[in-house]
Amino acid sequence: MYKLYARPGSGSFIVEAIMAEAGVPLEIQDVERLPGRIPPDYLVKLNPLGQIPTLILPNGEVMTETAAITIYLCDLYPKAELAPAADSPLRAAYLRWLLYMATTIYMSDLRAIYCERYTDDPNGVEAVKSSALKQRNRQWDILEAELGDKPYLLGGKFSVLDIYAVMLAGWNRDSREFLAKRPTLRALYERVRARPKLTPVFKRNTMDALT
């Protein structure tokens, strides 16, 4: 069985969602928050960065990095139809937008939420946060333009891209206001949240009442 080191409302949400859609059993261990945001020793032994999600595969191998886990699991369980096959015309767009979210919006979120980690100058914290918020807004504008009036990011076909997008949207500390200003993204959020297999995942991650 897979074992996921998780924390509600974190990047482990995407792993929970994939496994729920695929119908794959998953043991979840929530990782406690220690003073000073220091990761517990047992997590550092598995993942030197002490980051979540950390996924233990059935053979005991450790996987880290949210985007890598996402690609791996979606390809491993193709019957869930969460990602286009390697020879699909949609594969390039899928990889493009998944990595876009993982390397741009995700990182801007981290700089905005944990701005003190990105400067050694106590007086520079607010500047880091301000810059991150400006970049994040532009990055969301680009993704929302890609969504346009389509029901899903890949058009008429639901995919893990849509789960990833709503996870990131839910990380905004002003998520209700954020989604209110972005109606097409809010509509996507509602579509994804309404999927029967994902409803309990949203609830466990306290993301079921953001809109």
C-alpha positions in Angstrom: 0.0 0.0 0.0 1.0 3.6 -0.6 1.7 5.8 2.4 1.4 9.5 2.2 2.9 12.0 4.6 0.5 14.8 4.4 -1.0 17.9 5.9 -4.5 19.2 5.2 -4.5 22.2 2.8 -1.0 21.4 1.5 0.5 19.9 -1.7 -0.5 16.5 -0.5 -4.0 17.3 -1.6 -3.2 16.5 -5.2 -1.9 13.0 -4.2 -5.0 12.3 -2.2 -7.2 13.5 -5.1 -5.4 11.3 -7.7 -5.6 8.2 -5.6 -9.3 8.9 -4.8 -10.1 9.2 -8.5 -8.1 6.1 -9.3 -9.6 4.1 -6.5 -6.2 3.2 -5.1 -6.0 2.6 -1.3 -3.8 5.1 0.5 -2.6 5.3 4.0 -2.3 8.9 5.2 -0.2 10.2 8.0 -0.7 13.8 8.9 2.6 15.5 9.8 2.4 17.8 12.8 3.6 21.4 12.8 6.5 21.9 15.2 7.6 25.3 16.6 9.6 27.3 14.1 8.1 25.2 11.3 10.9 22.6 11.7 10.0 19.3 10.1 9.9 16.3 12.4 13.0 14.0 12.3 11.0 11.0 10.9 10.1 13.1 7.8 13.6 14.4 7.3 14.9 10.8 7.3 12.7 10.1 4.3 12.9 13.5 2.6 16.0 15.6 3.5 14.1 18.8 2.7 11.3 17.8 5.1 8.7 18.7 2.6 5.1 17.6 2.0 4.0 15.6 0.1 6.3 12.6 0.7 5.0 9.4 -0.8 6.2 5.9 0.1 5.5 3.5 -2.8 4.4 -0.1 -2.2 8.0 -1.3 -2.8 9.3 1.1 -0.1 10.8 3.7 -2.5 10.4 7.3 -1.5 8.9 9.8 -4.0 9.0 13.6 -3.4 8.2 16.7 -5.6 4.5 17.3 -6.3 4.7 17.5 -10.0 6.8 14.4 -10.3 4.4 12.4 -8.1 1.5 13.7 -10.2 3.0 12.6 -13.5 4.0 9.3 -12.1 0.7 8.3 -10.6 -1.4 9.6 -13.5 0.7 7.5 -15.9 0.6 4.5 -13.6 -3.2 4.5 -13.4 -4.3 5.3 -16.9 -7.9 4.0 -16.3 -8.5 7.0 -14.1 -8.1 9.1 -17.3 -6.4 12.0 -15.4 -3.7 12.6 -18.0 -3.4 12.2 -21.8 -1.4 9.3 -22.9 2.2 9.8 -24.2 1.0 9.7 -27.8 -2.1 11.9 -27.3 -2.3 15.3 -29.1 -3.1 16.8 -25.7 0.0 15.5 -24.0 2.2 18.5 -24.8 -0.4 21.0 -23.4 -0.9 18.8 -20.4 2.8 18.8 -19.5 3.2 22.5 -20.3 0.4 23.6 -18.0 1.2 21.1 -15.2 4.8 22.3 -15.1 3.7 25.9 -15.4 1.6 25.6 -12.3 4.3 23.7 -10.4 7.2 26.0 -11.2 5.5 29.4 -11.4 2.2 29.7 -9.5 3.3 27.2 -6.8 6.5 29.0 -6.2 4.9 32.4 -6.1 2.5 31.0 -3.6 5.4 29.9 -1.4 7.1 33.3 -1.6 3.8 35.1 -0.8 2.9 32.8 2.2 6.4 32.1 3.5 8.1 35.3 2.5 10.5 35.3 5.4 12.1 32.2 4.0 13.2 34.1 0.8 15.3 36.9 2.3 18.0 37.2 5.1 17.0 40.8 5.5 14.2 41.3 8.0 13.3 44.6 6.3 13.0 42.8 3.0 10.1 40.5 3.9 7.3 42.8 2.7 9.1 43.5 -0.5 9.4 39.7 -1.2 5.7 39.3 -0.5 4.6 42.3 -2.6 6.7 41.1 -5.6 5.3 37.5 -5.2 1.7 38.7 -5.2 2.2 40.8 -8.3 3.8 37.9 -10.1 1.1 35.5 -8.9 -1.7 37.7 -10.2 -0.1 37.8 -13.7 0.5 34.1 -13.6 -3.2 33.4 -12.8 -4.2 35.8 -15.5 -2.3 33.7 -18.0 -3.8 30.4 -16.8 -7.3 31.9 -16.7 -6.9 33.1 -20.3 -5.9 29.5 -21.2 -9.1 28.2 -19.5 -11.2 30.8 -21.3 -14.8 29.6 -21.7 -13.8 25.9 -21.7 -15.1 23.7 -19.0 -11.7 22.3 -18.3 -8.1 23.3 -19.0 -7.8 20.6 -21.7 -11.1 21.5 -23.2 -14.0 19.2 -22.7 -11.9 16.6 -20.9 -11.4 16.7 -17.1 -7.8 16.0 -16.0 -5.4 16.3 -13.1 -4.6 19.9 -14.4 -8.0 21.0 -13.1 -7.4 19.4 -9.7 -3.9 21.1 -9.5 -5.4 24.5 -10.4 -8.1 24.4 -7.8 -5.6 23.2 -5.2 -3.4 26.3 -5.9 -6.5 28.6 -5.9 -7.5 27.3 -2.5 -4.1 28.3 -1.1 -4.9 32.0 -1.4 -5.5 33.3 2.1 -8.3 35.5 0.6 -9.6 32.5 -1.5 -13.3 33.6 -1.4 -12.4 37.1 -2.7 -9.9 35.6 -5.1 -12.4 33.3 -6.7 -15.1 36.0 -6.7 -12.9 38.1 -8.9 -12.2 35.2 -11.3 -15.5 33.7 -12.3 -14.2 31.2 -14.8 -11.8 29.8 -12.2 -14.5 29.7 -9.6 -16.7 27.7 -12.0 -13.8 25.3 -12.5 -13.4 25.0 -8.7 -17.1 24.2 -8.4 -17.0 21.5 -11.1 -14.0 19.8 -9.6 -15.3 20.0 -6.0 -18.6 18.4 -7.1 -17.0 15.2 -8.3 -18.2 12.5 -6.0 -14.8 10.9 -5.4 -13.2 14.2 -4.6 -15.8 15.6 -2.2 -14.3 13.8 0.8 -10.8 15.0 -0.2 -11.9 18.6 -0.3 -13.6 18.1 3.1 -10.5 16.5 4.7 -8.3 19.3 3.4 -10.8 22.0 4.6 -11.3 23.2 1.1 -15.0 22.4 0.8 -16.3 25.8 1.8 -14.1 28.3 0.1 -16.7 29.7 -2.3 
